[in-house]
Amino acid sequence: MSVLKTGDLKVPTQLFEPWVKRIHDGSAISTLSGSVPMKFGKGEAFSFDIGEAEYVGEGSQKGPSKFSKTSQTYEPFKFHKTVRWTEEVQWADEDHQMGVVQEILNLIQPALSRALDFGVIHGINPASGQTVAAMTQKLVSTANKVEFGSDDRVGDVVDEATGLLLDGGGVPDGIAVDPAFAAAISRTRLVDANGNKAQKMYPEFSFRSSESQFDGLSAATARTVGAGGVIDPATGLLSVVGDFSAVRWGIQKSIGLEVIKYGDPDGQGDLKRNNEVAFRAEVVYGWGIAELDRNFAKIVKAADTPEG
């Protein structure tokens, strides 16, 4: 049976699994924070702190062990991407149909990957740039803020951000970077004895979304951090520093690819009248952030910093 003639197109395993593994492509959150298994719906996770062990001297009595409990909630959020094609795509030669499926997935996958960042970092609908009221857990809400001005050094600013977290009991392990801040990192050079700029100060840092290193922190660069071109007016967010293990996220619902032949699934007109078909993929993410102000600090553009 032709895979493109079914009403609900199940993505073959050999395509589905690499698709899921590529969620990190374009997503700083998934690069810095590994996913955890989740069931569909709202959920709650608990962590316990039992303090330190007690020394007991010979013949002495044991004292009580104190503990504290912290709860973390997460909620499901659905994102979709719908792509229209001319009806002739269904008539493709049998030998090319697997290629058609792959091409559709290649169009859809990056947008759904970026959606994770737009939700976790900003709490917005990526299609409109508008805040989603239900997305109450987002990194931009942290009270810890450091400004980066035109005369500031990137290392000093990041040190200030990590210092805020360390003072509050947090231990940062990563940094999500907007390309504008990544450029400032890349331009930072060591200075030789004559005052001339020499090699890069942070050669291990990369512009790629895949993990690199910045001054001992795991780093990921993505346009989703600043959300340039998505949120208007611009957020001014340049970076988020923190303990990214405090972000718990997962895919709650399996991703499928559906071929839609009838109706108007995306508000662009009747499919049959326009001789088109629509392909839709959906993903349900769940996420929660533990102790936001303890674990995360944001670096924002100062008012005196020029654009670009």
Summary of the structure (lengths in Angstrom):
residues: 308
radius of gyration: 23.6
end to end distance: 52.8
largest distance: 88.9
contacts: 920
relative contact order: 0.23
helix: 28%
strand: 30%
